[in-house]
């Protein structure tokens, strides 16, 4: 019987298996090429769960607990969702062929304990795709909380701080964030279509576009001290079959220069990095989401970049902002 989740390495390899034909030299018109202000005026990307959906989730959680299964042992067949499961599998279409994101509302996390919320979330993920480990240690659900680490430290994992997070993608086809508790103020999830960013770059500086199809070196940071490579080469863009797939992590591209053996960026490469992120940060392109408790945000890491604004948290530990992160192969 196959495992209930993919390893960190297998998931990353799957994600980076992006077909490529030739650089895209014209603007791409597709459902994934959206603009934030236009999406803010729409609601078709918001899915609302009803009482029957919640009831199915609760029954499935009860069935798992009756069998004594640990989270990492729960497969799709262990978490039956007879009616809701078909809808959930349809969400993959929106991530693959639609705008590349969804917001699912209605998980009653305020009356569930965190363990039930995590199990229900994992079960939804099993019906959507194949969950995967988020680091070599096999972490299956990442806890996005402020641990008090210094946000000014350029090498701290910023999701463990209350600081802002710059534009990036994760190493999986899709990422989900379940909001257990919100911050006192701030912490908006900021997303942008990487297709729209590319289209704007193509219009402004077509001479820089082809460099996106050549590898940048991605700093592996914490892997270096454990015998791993200090960096891996990753081309940000691949285009085939009418789809433009993008991986972006500007901070990790830039920080590779801390290694003496790594090549230095050319002036044109620095200009490309800066301009790409400036375009992504245009209010004409990005969309901000303010999470409510029980929201699940689902994003394609092929067609959407995500970031986060800084936040101010509650003083009481039990009320502090807490998101659960899930990585999925589709």
NUDREN-749565 format. One record per residue (C-alpha): residue number from 1; x, y, z; residue in three letters. Coordinates in pm, 1 decimal, padded with zeros to 6 digits, always signed. Example, Ala and Ser with C-alpha at 12.3 -4.5 7.8 and 13.67 -1.06 7.14 Angstrom:
n,u,v,w,res
1,+01230.0,-00450.0,+00780.0,ALA;
2,+01367.0,-00106.0,+00714.0,SER;
//
This chain:
n,u,v,w,res
1,+00000.0,+00000.0,+00000.0,UNK;
2,+00147.4,+00340.0,-00094.2,UNK;
3,+00226.4,+00586.6,+00187.8,UNK;
4,-00025.6,+00849.9,+00289.7,UNK;
5,+00210.5,+01130.7,+00191.1,UNK;
6,+00506.9,+01206.4,-00032.1,UNK;
7,+00855.8,+01262.5,+00103.5,UNK;
8,+01005.3,+01610.9,+00088.8,UNK;
9,+01243.4,+01509.4,-00189.5,UNK;
10,+00985.2,+01324.0,-00399.1,UNK;
11,+00743.3,+01614.2,-00375.8,UNK;
12,+01006.1,+01869.9,-00482.7,UNK;
13,+01113.7,+01653.7,-00776.8,UNK;
14,+00751.4,+01621.1,-00886.9,UNK;
15,+00699.6,+01997.3,-00860.3,UNK;
16,+01005.9,+02081.0,-01067.5,UNK;
17,+00919.3,+01838.0,-01348.2,UNK;
18,+00792.2,+02125.1,-01562.7,UNK;
19,+00785.3,+02070.9,-01936.7,UNK;
20,+00943.0,+02342.0,-02151.6,UNK;
21,+00916.8,+02412.6,-02524.0,UNK;
22,+01046.2,+02765.5,-02580.8,UNK;
23,+01041.3,+03104.5,-02406.7,UNK;
24,+00707.4,+03282.6,-02420.6,UNK;
25,+00754.2,+03606.3,-02615.0,UNK;
26,+00396.6,+03734.4,-02622.9,UNK;
27,+00147.2,+03814.9,-02347.4,UNK;
28,-00039.4,+03507.0,-02230.9,UNK;
29,-00416.7,+03526.9,-02203.6,UNK;
30,-00552.6,+03267.4,-01961.2,UNK;
31,-00766.2,+03231.8,-01650.7,UNK;
32,-00443.4,+03243.6,-01449.2,UNK;
33,-00358.4,+03591.9,-01584.0,UNK;
34,-00576.5,+03786.3,-01340.5,UNK;
35,-00542.3,+04123.2,-01169.4,UNK;
36,-00606.5,+04179.1,-00801.7,UNK;
37,-00859.0,+04466.6,-00819.2,UNK;
38,-01069.6,+04267.4,-01065.0,UNK;
39,-01064.6,+03957.7,-00842.2,UNK;
40,-01148.3,+04166.5,-00535.2,UNK;
41,-01475.9,+04258.8,-00705.6,UNK;
42,-01560.7,+03890.7,-00764.0,UNK;
43,-01666.0,+03616.9,-00524.5,UNK;
44,-01650.2,+03308.5,-00748.9,UNK;
45,-01315.5,+03213.4,-00590.5,UNK;
46,-01477.0,+03182.1,-00246.5,UNK;
47,-01621.1,+02840.5,-00154.8,UNK;
48,-01852.8,+02816.7,+00146.8,UNK;
49,-01897.4,+02491.6,+00334.2,UNK;
50,-02243.8,+02418.5,+00468.8,UNK;
51,-02373.7,+02216.2,+00767.1,UNK;
52,-02385.9,+01893.8,+00563.1,UNK;
53,-02023.5,+01939.0,+00457.4,UNK;
54,-01914.2,+01997.1,+00816.9,UNK;
55,-02116.0,+01695.1,+00926.7,UNK;
56,-01933.5,+01473.6,+00676.5,UNK;
57,-01597.9,+01600.7,+00801.2,UNK;
58,-01690.7,+01533.0,+01161.9,UNK;
59,-01806.9,+01180.1,+01079.1,UNK;
60,-01483.8,+01110.7,+00892.8,UNK;
61,-01277.3,+01241.8,+01186.0,UNK;
62,-01473.4,+01016.8,+01422.2,UNK;
63,-01407.9,+00714.6,+01196.7,UNK;
64,-01032.5,+00785.6,+01195.9,UNK;
65,-01024.0,+00821.8,+01573.8,UNK;
66,-01218.8,+00501.8,+01623.3,UNK;
67,-00942.9,+00318.7,+01436.6,UNK;
68,-00666.7,+00492.6,+01630.8,UNK;
69,-00486.6,+00614.5,+01316.6,UNK;
70,-00211.3,+00873.0,+01342.5,UNK;
71,-00235.4,+01172.6,+01108.6,UNK;
72,+00045.6,+01053.3,+00882.1,UNK;
73,-00127.7,+00716.4,+00835.1,UNK;
74,-00460.0,+00861.1,+00715.7,UNK;
75,-00520.2,+00805.6,+00342.9,UNK;
76,-00812.9,+00914.6,+00128.8,UNK;
77,-00993.2,+00583.9,+00178.5,UNK;
78,-00960.9,+00622.1,+00555.5,UNK;
79,-01139.0,+00957.7,+00543.2,UNK;
80,-01468.7,+00903.7,+00356.7,UNK;
81,-01637.7,+01214.2,+00214.5,UNK;
82,-01913.6,+01075.7,-00004.9,UNK;
83,-02067.7,+01405.3,-00119.4,UNK;
84,-01804.9,+01662.6,-00026.4,UNK;
85,-01516.1,+01458.1,-00166.3,UNK;
86,-01629.2,+01506.3,-00525.6,UNK;
87,-01649.6,+01882.6,-00475.0,UNK;
88,-01305.5,+01890.1,-00317.7,UNK;
89,-01152.2,+01705.6,-00611.7,UNK;
90,-01312.8,+01967.9,-00835.0,UNK;
91,-01112.2,+02236.9,-00656.7,UNK;
92,-00801.4,+02096.2,-00825.6,UNK;
93,-00946.0,+02216.6,-01157.1,UNK;
94,-00945.5,+02574.9,-01028.3,UNK;
95,-00584.5,+02539.1,-00917.6,UNK;
96,-00467.7,+02378.7,-01242.5,UNK;
97,-00689.6,+02537.3,-01507.7,UNK;
98,-00849.7,+02835.9,-01336.5,UNK;
99,-00707.8,+03138.4,-01152.4,UNK;
100,-00484.1,+02916.0,-00940.6,UNK;
101,-00636.7,+02996.6,-00603.2,UNK;
102,-00942.5,+02941.0,-00384.5,UNK;
103,-01062.0,+03048.4,-00041.2,UNK;
104,-01268.7,+02785.4,+00139.7,UNK;
105,-01476.8,+02918.2,+00428.9,UNK;
106,-01674.9,+02748.8,+00702.7,UNK;
107,-01459.0,+02508.3,+00904.3,UNK;
108,-01588.3,+02552.7,+01262.0,UNK;
109,-01244.9,+02573.4,+01425.0,UNK;
110,-01387.2,+02785.3,+01706.2,UNK;
111,-01577.6,+02482.5,+01841.9,UNK;
112,-01331.2,+02213.4,+01729.8,UNK;
113,-01007.8,+02159.6,+01915.1,UNK;
114,-00686.0,+02209.1,+01716.7,UNK;
115,-00635.3,+01834.0,+01675.9,UNK;
116,-00976.3,+01792.1,+01510.9,UNK;
117,-00914.5,+02094.1,+01288.9,UNK;
118,-00580.9,+01950.3,+01176.8,UNK;
119,-00733.2,+01610.1,+01102.6,UNK;
120,-01024.5,+01756.6,+00903.6,UNK;
121,-00778.6,+01971.7,+00708.4,UNK;
122,-00554.0,+01673.1,+00635.0,UNK;
123,-00857.3,+01475.3,+00518.4,UNK;
124,-00958.2,+01752.4,+00278.0,UNK;
125,-00602.9,+01751.2,+00146.3,UNK;
126,-00616.8,+01377.3,+00081.5,UNK;
127,-00920.7,+01426.5,-00141.5,UNK;
128,-00759.3,+01717.5,-00324.8,UNK;
129,-00419.7,+01561.6,-00395.9,UNK;
130,-00124.0,+01396.3,-00224.0,UNK;
131,+00005.6,+01572.5,+00087.5,UNK;
132,+00380.4,+01598.8,+00125.6,UNK;
133,+00646.3,+01659.6,+00388.4,UNK;
134,+00758.2,+02021.0,+00418.4,UNK;
135,+01118.3,+01955.5,+00519.6,UNK;
136,+01361.5,+01662.0,+00534.2,UNK;
137,+01247.0,+01591.7,+00890.4,UNK;
138,+00903.6,+01496.1,+00756.2,UNK;
139,+00689.6,+01777.9,+00898.7,UNK;
140,+00341.5,+01726.5,+00752.2,UNK;
141,+00153.9,+02029.8,+00883.4,UNK;
142,+00363.9,+02342.0,+00927.6,UNK;
143,+00274.1,+02575.3,+01214.1,UNK;
144,+00286.2,+02936.3,+01095.5,UNK;
145,+00322.1,+03123.8,+01424.2,UNK;
146,+00541.6,+03395.0,+01572.5,UNK;
147,+00795.4,+03211.7,+01788.0,UNK;
148,+00968.2,+03533.6,+01892.8,UNK;
149,+01261.5,+03493.8,+01655.4,UNK;
150,+01422.5,+03810.9,+01524.5,UNK;
151,+01260.5,+03919.5,+01197.4,UNK;
152,+01567.5,+04136.4,+01127.8,UNK;
153,+01783.9,+03822.9,+01095.5,UNK;
154,+01805.4,+03764.4,+00718.1,UNK;
155,+01835.0,+03386.7,+00762.4,UNK;
156,+01552.5,+03322.2,+01006.4,UNK;
157,+01247.3,+03146.9,+00860.7,UNK;
158,+01015.9,+03446.6,+00843.6,UNK;
159,+00697.1,+03246.7,+00891.9,UNK;
160,+00819.9,+03202.3,+01251.7,UNK;
161,+00814.2,+03580.4,+01302.7,UNK;
162,+00550.6,+03854.9,+01288.1,UNK;
163,+00741.2,+04032.1,+01010.8,UNK;
164,+00642.9,+04062.7,+00650.3,UNK;
165,+00722.7,+03782.1,+00403.2,UNK;
166,+00835.8,+03866.2,+00051.1,UNK;
167,+00717.3,+03708.8,-00273.5,UNK;
168,+00785.8,+03338.6,-00304.5,UNK;
169,+00652.7,+02995.0,-00402.7,UNK;
170,+00671.3,+02673.3,-00201.4,UNK;
171,+00816.1,+02342.8,-00321.6,UNK;
172,+00485.7,+02173.3,-00405.2,UNK;
173,+00214.6,+02203.4,-00668.8,UNK;
174,-00016.3,+02368.8,-00416.3,UNK;
175,-00004.3,+02511.8,-00066.1,UNK;
176,-00292.3,+02539.6,+00178.1,UNK;
177,-00321.0,+02763.1,+00483.5,UNK;
178,-00585.8,+02694.3,+00748.2,UNK;
179,-00650.7,+02983.7,+00985.4,UNK;
180,-00699.1,+02862.5,+01341.8,UNK;
181,-00663.8,+03209.0,+01498.1,UNK;
182,-00613.0,+03557.6,+01357.1,UNK;
183,-00371.4,+03830.8,+01458.7,UNK;
184,-00474.2,+04140.7,+01649.9,UNK;
185,-00391.2,+04350.2,+01346.7,UNK;
186,-00231.9,+04287.8,+01005.8,UNK;
187,-00101.1,+03964.4,+00861.3,UNK;
188,-00288.5,+03985.8,+00531.4,UNK;
189,-00209.8,+03718.2,+00274.7,UNK;
190,-00095.2,+03894.5,-00042.5,UNK;
191,-00108.4,+03700.8,-00368.8,UNK;
192,-00033.9,+03786.0,-00730.4,UNK;
193,-00063.1,+03604.8,-01062.8,UNK;
194,+00285.2,+03512.1,-01181.6,UNK;
195,+00142.6,+03507.1,-01534.4,UNK;
196,+00033.7,+03870.2,-01502.2,UNK;
197,+00372.3,+03964.2,-01358.5,UNK;
198,+00540.3,+03800.1,-01657.1,UNK;
199,+00308.7,+03976.7,-01901.7,UNK;
200,+00392.5,+04313.9,-01744.0,UNK;
201,+00766.5,+04239.2,-01750.6,UNK;
202,+00738.5,+04138.9,-02115.1,UNK;
203,+00575.6,+04472.2,-02191.0,UNK;
204,+00821.7,+04682.8,-01990.8,UNK;
205,+01154.0,+04504.3,-02045.5,UNK;
206,+01134.8,+04228.0,-02306.0,UNK;
207,+01515.1,+04217.3,-02308.4,UNK;
208,+01515.4,+04070.6,-01954.7,UNK;
209,+01255.8,+03798.6,-02005.8,UNK;
210,+01474.3,+03525.7,-02153.2,UNK;
211,+01693.7,+03523.9,-01841.8,UNK;
212,+01395.2,+03379.9,-01651.3,UNK;
213,+01439.0,+03054.9,-01847.1,UNK;
214,+01796.4,+03008.6,-01731.2,UNK;
215,+01870.2,+02875.2,-01381.3,UNK;
216,+01912.5,+03095.4,-01079.6,UNK;
217,+02092.0,+02937.8,-00785.2,UNK;
218,+01853.6,+02873.5,-00495.5,UNK;
219,+02024.7,+02895.0,-00156.5,UNK;
220,+01934.0,+02582.7,+00044.0,UNK;
221,+02038.8,+02756.9,+00368.6,UNK;
222,+01974.7,+02505.3,+00648.6,UNK;
223,+02058.4,+02204.9,+00429.4,UNK;
224,+02424.0,+02299.8,+00386.9,UNK;
225,+02519.1,+02207.8,+00743.7,UNK;
226,+02361.7,+01862.7,+00710.4,UNK;
227,+02564.2,+01745.5,+00415.0,UNK;
228,+02336.3,+01886.7,+00148.7,UNK;
229,+02432.1,+02107.7,-00143.0,UNK;
230,+02467.9,+02480.2,-00062.4,UNK;
231,+02247.1,+02564.4,-00359.9,UNK;
232,+02042.1,+02408.1,-00638.9,UNK;
233,+01995.1,+02556.0,-00988.4,UNK;
234,+01631.9,+02635.9,-01069.5,UNK;
235,+01500.3,+02813.9,-01381.0,UNK;
236,+01219.1,+03043.1,-01263.6,UNK;
237,+01002.7,+02995.4,-01574.4,UNK;
238,+00899.8,+02704.3,-01797.6,UNK;
239,+00651.2,+02731.5,-02085.3,UNK;
240,+00480.8,+02442.5,-02263.6,UNK;
241,+00133.1,+02350.3,-02381.1,UNK;
242,+00006.7,+02703.7,-02336.5,UNK;
243,+00097.8,+02708.9,-01964.9,UNK;
244,+00356.3,+02933.2,-01803.9,UNK;
245,+00479.8,+02777.3,-01478.5,UNK;
246,+00688.2,+02990.0,-01244.9,UNK;
247,+00892.5,+02922.6,-00932.9,UNK;
248,+01009.4,+03233.8,-00748.6,UNK;
249,+01194.8,+03289.7,-00423.6,UNK;
250,+01381.7,+03617.3,-00452.6,UNK;
251,+01527.4,+03608.5,-00101.2,UNK;
252,+01678.2,+03264.2,-00156.4,UNK;
253,+01802.9,+03357.4,-00503.2,UNK;
254,+01979.0,+03663.0,-00363.0,UNK;
255,+02126.3,+03505.9,-00050.5,UNK;
256,+02325.3,+03251.0,-00250.9,UNK;
257,+02594.0,+03516.5,-00282.4,UNK;
258,+02687.3,+03454.1,+00081.8,UNK;
259,+02871.3,+03146.5,-00049.0,UNK;
260,+03218.5,+03235.6,-00174.3,UNK;
261,+03203.0,+02977.9,-00451.6,UNK;
262,+02873.1,+03108.1,-00590.3,UNK;
263,+02893.7,+03339.3,-00892.9,UNK;
264,+02803.9,+03705.5,-00841.6,UNK;
265,+02496.0,+03851.4,-01007.5,UNK;
266,+02542.7,+04064.6,-01313.2,UNK;
267,+02390.9,+04411.0,-01320.2,UNK;
268,+02119.0,+04286.7,-01556.3,UNK;
269,+02033.5,+03997.4,-01323.0,UNK;
270,+02000.4,+04230.8,-01025.4,UNK;
271,+01781.4,+04457.9,-01232.0,UNK;
272,+01561.3,+04162.3,-01326.8,UNK;
273,+01521.5,+04046.1,-00965.9,UNK;
274,+01431.7,+04396.0,-00848.6,UNK;
275,+01197.5,+04477.8,-01135.3,UNK;
276,+01014.5,+04143.2,-01119.6,UNK;
277,+00932.5,+04196.5,-00751.4,UNK;
278,+00845.7,+04562.8,-00804.7,UNK;
279,+00591.7,+04457.5,-01066.1,UNK;
280,+00451.6,+04189.2,-00833.6,UNK;
281,+00414.8,+04455.1,-00563.6,UNK;
282,+00199.7,+04681.8,-00778.4,UNK;
283,-00149.8,+04745.2,-00632.8,UNK;
284,-00277.1,+04705.6,-00989.2,UNK;
285,-00178.4,+04338.6,-00977.0,UNK;
286,-00187.6,+04192.0,-00626.0,UNK;
287,-00482.7,+04081.7,-00413.4,UNK;
288,-00491.7,+04096.1,-00033.1,UNK;
289,-00692.5,+03844.9,+00170.3,UNK;
290,-00780.5,+03896.8,+00535.5,UNK;
291,-00829.1,+03552.2,+00686.3,UNK;
292,-01117.6,+03463.6,+00913.3,UNK;
293,-01106.0,+03173.9,+01157.5,UNK;
294,-01181.3,+02853.1,+00968.8,UNK;
295,-01066.5,+02983.7,+00630.5,UNK;
296,-00855.2,+02759.4,+00407.8,UNK;
297,-00658.1,+02935.8,+00135.9,UNK;
298,-00542.9,+02712.0,-00150.1,UNK;
299,-00278.9,+02838.8,-00395.1,UNK;
300,-00103.4,+02695.5,-00698.9,UNK;
301,+00271.8,+02740.3,-00668.9,UNK;
302,+00293.3,+02727.5,-01048.4,UNK;
303,+00072.4,+03028.5,-01123.9,UNK;
304,+00058.6,+03233.2,-00801.9,UNK;
305,+00322.3,+03405.5,-00588.2,UNK;
306,+00239.9,+03471.8,-00226.7,UNK;
307,+00359.7,+03709.2,+00041.3,UNK;
308,+00240.0,+03839.8,+00378.8,UNK;
309,+00215.4,+04174.6,+00547.7,UNK;
310,+00360.2,+04220.4,+00897.2,UNK;
311,+00124.8,+04182.9,+01191.2,UNK;
312,+00071.4,+04273.6,+01554.6,UNK;
313,-00034.1,+03977.5,+01765.6,UNK;
314,-00248.3,+03934.2,+02074.9,UNK;
315,-00077.9,+03943.3,+02413.9,UNK;
316,-00251.8,+03626.5,+02534.3,UNK;
317,-00075.0,+03312.6,+02403.7,UNK;
318,-00404.7,+03125.7,+02351.1,UNK;
319,-00530.7,+03394.4,+02110.9,UNK;
320,-00217.6,+03441.4,+01898.4,UNK;
321,-00221.2,+03408.1,+01521.9,UNK;
322,-00186.0,+03044.7,+01415.4,UNK;
323,-00206.5,+02899.4,+01066.4,UNK;
324,-00157.4,+02539.7,+00958.1,UNK;
325,+00029.4,+02491.8,+00631.2,UNK;
326,-00027.2,+02193.9,+00399.8,UNK;
327,+00171.9,+02110.6,+00086.6,UNK;
328,+00008.4,+01909.7,-00190.5,UNK;
329,+00101.5,+01739.6,-00516.1,UNK;
330,-00188.6,+01749.9,-00762.2,UNK;
//
